[in-house]
Amino acid sequence: MADRDDERLPSRRVASLLRAEIEEGTRYPPGRKLPSYRQLADRYDVATNTAAAAVQLLAKEGLVTIRPASGAYVCVRGEAEPDVRDELTKIRAQLHRSRSELDDVERALAHLLNRLPSAESGG
């Protein structure tokens, strides 16, 4: 019977291995930079995109933070919260913009409805 890890997507397998090393804390303690995607791909014998997907899975779990043009770093406890706060702030701003756009659409619809002849006038 096949090992359960072999049945998973390669990105999930790599993420699981990295997660174990992060949780152990010796190889990748909090604040430590992870190897590049290319280095991880070589180490785990997967494609670079697969290594990147594995790190992204860990980022979604809040175990690592990906810094553009810098790399992925193991989160220090409490470090992931500001990312969530920033994301919520962006979503709130998007919601306000959407409300404003909906108000504009509502006004345009009301204007067009007022231009239509009423049903009572038979026109």
C-alpha angles and dihedrals in degrees: 000000000000122000110259091235089060090059094058127085111274091242090056091047092052091045090052092052092047091045090055091051092047093049090048087055099205103096096030111023121178112296094020118131116238119230117269119275089254092052092048090048091053093045095051096032095239136120119280090244089055091053090048091050090051092053090047089055089054090048090054088053090052094243096116137025119218113215114195113244089004110065141239121313131192108251121248110225109279093016095108094059096074089054089055091046091052091048092050091049090053091048091050091052090049090051091052091050090049091050090051091049091049090051089052091050091048091053091048091050092048090050092051093046090052089055093056117093112252120252090241093060091060093226 
